Amino acid sequence: MSKRYRVVLVGCGSITKAWLDACQKQFSGRVELVGFVDINADAARARAAEFAPQAWTGTSLETALATLKPDVVFNCTIPDAHLATTTAALKSGAHVLTEKPIASNLSDALSLRATAATTGLMLAVIQNYRCVRGARTVRQALAAGVIGKLHTVNADFFLAPRFGGFRDQMKHVLLLDMAIHTFDASRFFSGASPRSVYCHEFNPAGSWYAHGASAQAIFEMSDGIVVNYRGSWCAQGLQTNWNSSWRFIGERGTLLWDGAEGIRVERVVGAWNGKDFHQPVETVDILLLPDEPAKTGHAGMIGEFLDALDAGTTPSTVVTDNIHSFAMVEHAILSAESGQRVSIKL
């Protein structure tokens, strides 16, 4: 039987609406929002007024943890605050589901992994892009061998959002704050782990960000798979989906995914006859998995986290696994700063 978990939300910025909408619509019987914490007291009060008017609000996480004794903390603070807030929550006895990235650097991420292990509590990252209907469909098709053995993954991410706020001055803004989604998705799709990376980061003419709004990276993965990433947060016109635009190449064909619900597959027919310049291909129809709101986006990740707590199992984005996705971010930054190919070791 599902338990109802007492939850404190720390960090009440704009992203939390997606979290709280999911809780309200899909998990109202499993999540009790008992506290809202933000360094801006008005932000905490505003979120509480919208989603849980009777909840405690304040600026001190330590006070909230001591007073409310939550089962779970949703950590939606900025990356630089993740080490302190997640550590405090775990040491207070609360499980943590945190916004990506897990921390602002790999040293902090390793520290959080150790704290979770020491406390015996669950720490997982909300990689909601894994739960997009199209992404789940693509993963299933690749795992079923629709294009044979996968060897190349190309991902393009080209958008031009004007956030304002901390991102405008953030160092490595694309790699640190956004690329984790695409890097994690590449592991989700391929089942492979990163081995090395060469990354070039730059800030194009016309960028409204102070640092590194564009990057290109080549990852060598396990099982001989290569992942190519091209991204920009100041790419005007003909923008991609937030989930990136993907090309997967296998021994027997290619799968294209537009990041939404457009999936195309062509694969070779039979064996090469030894004469044709191009081997004939056939189109393969891929049916989208059912549209299930409780398994989509933030709801999918929150539901998986709650299910794991109920069953005493491990969610797919537990820190011990997700740290490999974050290592891709950290080592891409190291490569960009050094101008050298960097081995990835944990």
C-alpha positions as CSV (number, residue, x, y, z in Angstrom):
1,M,0.0,0.0,0.0
2,S,1.3,3.4,-0.9
3,K,2.4,5.7,1.9
4,R,1.6,9.4,2.0
5,Y,5.0,11.3,2.3
6,R,5.5,14.6,4.1
7,V,7.4,16.8,1.7
8,V,9.3,20.0,2.1
9,L,10.1,22.0,-1.0
10,V,13.3,24.1,-0.9
11,G,13.7,26.6,-3.6
12,C,10.5,28.1,-4.9
13,G,11.4,29.4,-8.4
14,S,9.6,29.1,-11.6
15,I,10.6,25.4,-12.3
16,T,8.7,24.3,-9.2
17,K,5.4,24.8,-10.8
18,A,6.0,21.8,-13.0
19,W,6.9,19.7,-9.9
20,L,3.9,20.9,-7.9
21,D,1.4,20.6,-10.7
22,A,2.5,16.9,-11.1
23,C,2.0,16.4,-7.3
24,Q,-1.4,18.0,-7.3
25,K,-2.7,16.3,-10.4
26,Q,-1.2,12.8,-10.0
27,F,0.0,12.2,-6.5
28,S,-2.3,14.2,-4.1
29,G,-2.9,11.1,-2.1
30,R,0.8,10.2,-1.9
31,V,2.4,13.6,-1.3
32,E,1.6,16.1,1.5
33,L,3.3,19.4,1.0
34,V,4.1,20.5,4.5
35,G,6.7,23.2,4.0
36,F,8.1,25.7,1.5
37,V,11.5,27.2,1.9
38,D,13.2,30.0,-0.1
39,I,15.7,32.7,0.6
40,N,13.0,35.0,-0.7
41,A,10.2,34.6,1.8
42,D,7.6,36.1,-0.6
43,A,8.4,33.3,-3.1
44,A,7.8,30.6,-0.5
45,R,4.6,32.2,0.6
46,A,3.4,32.5,-3.1
47,R,4.0,28.8,-3.8
48,A,2.3,27.8,-0.6
49,A,-0.7,30.0,-1.3
50,E,-1.1,28.3,-4.7
51,F,-0.6,24.7,-3.7
52,A,-0.8,24.2,0.0
53,P,-2.1,27.3,1.9
54,Q,-1.8,25.6,5.3
55,A,1.8,24.7,4.9
56,W,4.7,26.2,6.8
57,T,6.8,28.8,5.0
58,G,10.2,30.4,5.7
59,T,13.7,31.1,4.7
60,S,15.6,28.5,6.8
61,L,15.8,24.9,5.6
62,E,17.3,23.9,8.9
63,T,14.3,25.2,10.8
64,A,11.9,23.5,8.4
65,L,13.7,20.2,8.8
66,A,13.8,20.4,12.6
67,T,10.2,21.6,12.9
68,L,8.4,19.6,10.2
69,K,10.5,16.4,10.1
70,P,9.7,15.6,6.5
71,D,10.0,12.2,4.9
72,V,11.2,13.8,1.6
73,V,12.8,17.0,0.5
74,F,12.3,18.3,-3.1
75,N,15.5,20.3,-3.8
76,C,14.8,23.0,-6.4
77,T,17.5,25.4,-5.4
78,I,20.2,26.7,-7.9
79,P,23.1,24.3,-8.6
80,D,25.5,26.1,-6.3
81,A,23.2,25.5,-3.4
82,H,22.7,21.8,-4.0
83,L,25.6,20.5,-1.8
84,A,24.5,22.4,1.3
85,T,20.8,21.8,0.9
86,T,20.9,18.1,-0.1
87,T,23.4,17.4,2.6
88,A,21.3,19.0,5.3
89,A,18.2,17.1,4.1
90,L,19.9,13.7,4.1
91,K,21.5,14.3,7.5
92,S,18.1,15.2,8.9
93,G,16.7,11.9,7.8
94,A,14.9,12.9,4.7
95,H,15.1,11.3,1.3
96,V,15.9,13.8,-1.5
97,L,14.7,14.2,-5.1
98,T,16.7,17.1,-6.6
99,E,16.6,19.2,-9.6
100,K,19.4,18.6,-12.1
101,P,22.3,18.9,-12.1
102,I,23.0,17.0,-8.9
103,A,25.6,19.6,-7.9
104,S,27.7,22.4,-9.4
105,N,30.8,20.2,-9.7
106,L,31.9,16.6,-9.6
107,S,33.6,16.9,-6.2
108,D,30.3,18.0,-4.6
109,A,28.4,15.3,-6.5
110,L,30.8,12.6,-5.1
111,S,30.3,14.1,-1.6
112,L,26.5,13.8,-2.0
113,R,26.8,10.2,-3.2
114,A,28.9,9.4,-0.1
115,T,26.4,11.1,2.3
116,A,23.5,9.2,0.7
117,A,25.4,6.0,1.2
118,T,26.3,6.8,4.8
119,T,22.8,7.8,5.8
120,G,21.2,5.0,3.9
121,L,18.7,7.4,2.4
122,M,17.6,7.8,-1.2
123,L,19.0,10.6,-3.4
124,A,17.8,10.8,-6.9
125,V,17.8,13.4,-9.7
126,I,14.7,14.5,-11.6
127,Q,15.7,13.8,-15.2
128,N,12.2,14.5,-16.6
129,Y,13.3,14.3,-20.2
130,R,13.6,10.6,-19.8
131,C,9.8,10.5,-19.3
132,V,8.7,12.2,-22.5
133,R,6.5,9.8,-24.5
134,G,8.7,10.0,-27.6
135,A,11.8,9.3,-25.6
136,R,10.3,6.2,-24.0
137,T,9.3,5.0,-27.4
138,V,12.7,5.6,-28.9
139,R,14.4,3.7,-26.1
140,Q,12.1,0.7,-26.5
141,A,12.7,0.6,-30.2
142,L,16.5,0.8,-29.9
143,A,16.5,-1.9,-27.2
144,A,14.5,-4.1,-29.4
145,G,17.2,-3.8,-32.1
146,V,15.2,-2.0,-34.7
147,I,18.4,-0.6,-36.4
148,G,20.7,-3.4,-35.2
149,K,23.7,-2.7,-32.9
150,L,23.9,1.0,-32.1
151,H,27.2,2.7,-32.8
152,T,26.6,6.5,-33.3
153,V,24.3,9.0,-31.5
154,N,24.0,12.6,-32.8
155,A,22.1,15.1,-30.7
156,D,21.4,18.7,-31.7
157,F,20.1,21.3,-29.2
158,F,19.5,24.8,-30.6
159,L,17.3,27.2,-28.7
160,A,17.4,30.9,-27.8
161,P,15.7,31.4,-24.4
162,R,16.1,34.7,-22.6
163,F,15.8,33.7,-18.9
164,G,17.2,36.7,-17.2
165,G,18.4,36.0,-13.6
166,F,21.3,33.9,-12.6
167,R,21.8,32.1,-15.9
168,D,22.8,35.3,-17.7
169,Q,26.0,35.4,-15.7
170,M,26.6,31.7,-15.0
171,K,29.8,30.2,-16.2
172,H,29.5,27.2,-18.6
173,V,25.8,28.0,-18.7
174,L,24.8,25.6,-21.4
175,L,27.0,22.7,-20.3
176,L,26.3,23.0,-16.6
177,D,22.6,24.0,-16.5
178,M,21.2,22.3,-19.6
179,A,23.4,19.8,-21.3
180,I,22.8,17.3,-18.5
181,H,19.4,16.6,-20.0
182,T,20.9,15.6,-23.4
183,F,23.9,13.8,-21.9
184,D,21.7,11.8,-19.5
185,A,19.3,11.0,-22.4
186,S,22.2,9.7,-24.4
187,R,22.9,7.2,-21.6
188,F,19.2,6.4,-21.3
189,F,18.9,5.6,-25.0
190,S,22.2,3.8,-25.5
191,G,22.7,2.0,-22.2
192,A,26.3,3.0,-22.4
193,S,28.7,4.7,-20.0
194,P,31.1,7.6,-20.8
195,R,34.8,6.9,-21.3
196,S,36.2,10.2,-22.6
197,V,35.2,13.5,-24.1
198,Y,36.6,16.3,-26.3
199,C,34.6,19.5,-26.0
200,H,34.8,23.0,-27.5
201,E,32.8,25.7,-25.7
202,F,32.3,29.2,-27.0
203,N,30.1,32.3,-26.7
204,P,28.9,33.4,-30.1
205,A,28.5,36.9,-31.4
206,G,25.2,38.3,-30.3
207,S,25.0,36.1,-27.2
208,W,23.2,37.7,-24.3
209,Y,24.9,35.3,-21.9
210,A,28.2,36.2,-20.2
211,H,29.8,32.8,-20.7
212,G,29.7,29.7,-22.8
213,A,26.3,29.7,-24.5
214,S,27.4,27.2,-27.2
215,A,29.3,24.0,-27.1
216,Q,30.2,20.9,-29.2
217,A,31.3,17.7,-27.6
218,I,32.4,14.2,-28.8
219,F,32.0,11.4,-26.2
220,E,33.5,8.0,-26.5
221,M,31.2,5.6,-24.7
222,S,31.4,2.0,-23.6
223,D,30.5,-0.7,-26.2
224,G,32.2,1.3,-29.0
225,I,29.4,3.9,-29.1
226,V,30.2,7.6,-30.0
227,V,27.9,10.4,-28.9
228,N,28.1,13.7,-30.7
229,Y,26.6,16.8,-29.1
230,R,26.0,20.2,-30.7
231,G,24.3,22.8,-28.6
232,S,23.5,26.5,-28.2
233,W,21.3,28.7,-26.0
234,C,21.5,31.6,-28.4
235,A,20.6,30.0,-31.7
236,Q,18.1,32.3,-33.4
237,G,15.6,30.7,-35.8
238,L,14.7,27.1,-36.8
239,Q,15.0,26.0,-33.2
240,T,15.0,22.4,-32.1
241,N,12.8,20.8,-29.5
242,W,13.9,21.2,-25.8
243,N,14.5,17.4,-25.9
244,S,17.0,17.9,-28.7
245,S,16.9,16.5,-32.2
246,W,18.4,13.0,-32.5
247,R,20.0,10.7,-35.1
248,F,20.8,7.1,-34.0
249,I,22.8,5.0,-36.4
250,G,23.1,1.3,-36.1
251,E,24.6,-1.5,-38.1
252,R,21.4,-2.0,-40.1
253,G,19.8,1.4,-40.2
254,T,19.0,4.9,-38.8
255,L,16.4,6.2,-36.4
256,L,15.5,9.9,-36.4
257,W,13.7,11.5,-33.5
258,D,12.6,15.2,-33.6
259,G,12.4,15.4,-29.8
260,A,8.6,15.4,-29.8
261,E,6.5,12.7,-31.4
262,G,8.1,12.4,-34.8
263,I,10.0,9.2,-35.2
264,R,11.4,7.9,-38.6
265,V,13.3,4.7,-39.2
266,E,15.0,3.3,-42.3
267,R,16.9,0.0,-42.3
268,V,18.6,-2.1,-44.9
269,V,16.8,-5.0,-46.5
270,G,18.5,-8.4,-46.3
271,A,22.2,-8.8,-47.0
272,W,24.2,-6.8,-49.6
273,N,24.3,-8.5,-52.9
274,G,27.8,-7.4,-53.6
275,K,26.9,-5.2,-56.6
276,D,24.5,-2.3,-55.5
277,F,26.1,1.0,-54.8
278,H,23.5,1.7,-52.1
279,Q,21.8,-1.2,-50.3
280,P,18.0,-1.0,-50.5
281,V,16.2,0.2,-47.3
282,E,12.8,-0.2,-45.9
283,T,10.7,2.2,-43.8
284,V,9.8,0.9,-40.3
285,D,6.7,2.2,-38.6
286,I,7.2,2.9,-34.9
287,L,4.0,3.3,-32.8
288,L,4.2,5.7,-30.0
289,L,3.7,4.3,-26.5
290,P,0.4,5.2,-24.8
291,D,0.1,8.7,-23.6
292,E,0.1,8.3,-19.8
293,P,0.2,11.6,-17.9
294,A,1.3,9.9,-14.7
295,K,4.4,8.6,-16.5
296,T,5.2,11.7,-18.4
297,G,7.7,14.5,-17.6
298,H,8.1,15.5,-14.0
299,A,5.2,13.2,-13.0
300,G,7.0,10.3,-14.4
301,M,10.1,11.0,-12.3
302,I,8.2,11.8,-9.1
303,G,6.1,8.7,-9.5
304,E,9.1,6.5,-10.0
305,F,10.8,8.0,-6.9
306,L,7.7,7.4,-4.7
307,D,7.3,3.9,-6.1
308,A,10.9,3.1,-5.2
309,L,10.4,4.5,-1.6
310,D,7.2,2.3,-1.3
311,A,8.9,-0.8,-2.5
312,G,12.4,-0.3,-1.1
313,T,13.9,-0.4,-4.6
314,T,16.1,2.0,-6.6
315,P,14.9,4.6,-9.1
316,S,16.7,4.8,-12.4
317,T,18.2,8.2,-11.6
318,V,19.5,7.3,-8.2
319,V,22.8,9.2,-7.4
320,T,25.0,6.2,-8.0
321,D,23.8,6.0,-11.6
322,N,23.1,9.6,-12.4
323,I,26.6,10.7,-11.3
324,H,27.8,9.1,-14.6
325,S,25.6,11.6,-16.5
326,F,26.9,14.4,-14.4
327,A,30.5,13.2,-15.0
328,M,29.8,13.9,-18.7
329,V,29.1,17.5,-17.8
330,E,32.0,17.9,-15.5
331,H,34.5,16.4,-17.9
332,A,33.1,18.3,-20.9
333,I,33.8,21.5,-18.9
334,L,37.3,20.2,-18.1
335,S,38.0,19.5,-21.7
336,A,36.6,22.9,-22.8
337,E,38.9,24.6,-20.3
338,S,42.0,22.6,-21.2
339,G,41.4,22.2,-25.0
340,Q,42.3,18.6,-24.6
341,R,40.5,15.2,-24.8
342,V,39.8,14.1,-21.2
343,S,39.3,10.6,-19.9
344,I,36.2,10.1,-17.7
345,K,36.8,8.1,-14.5
346,L,34.8,7.9,-11.3
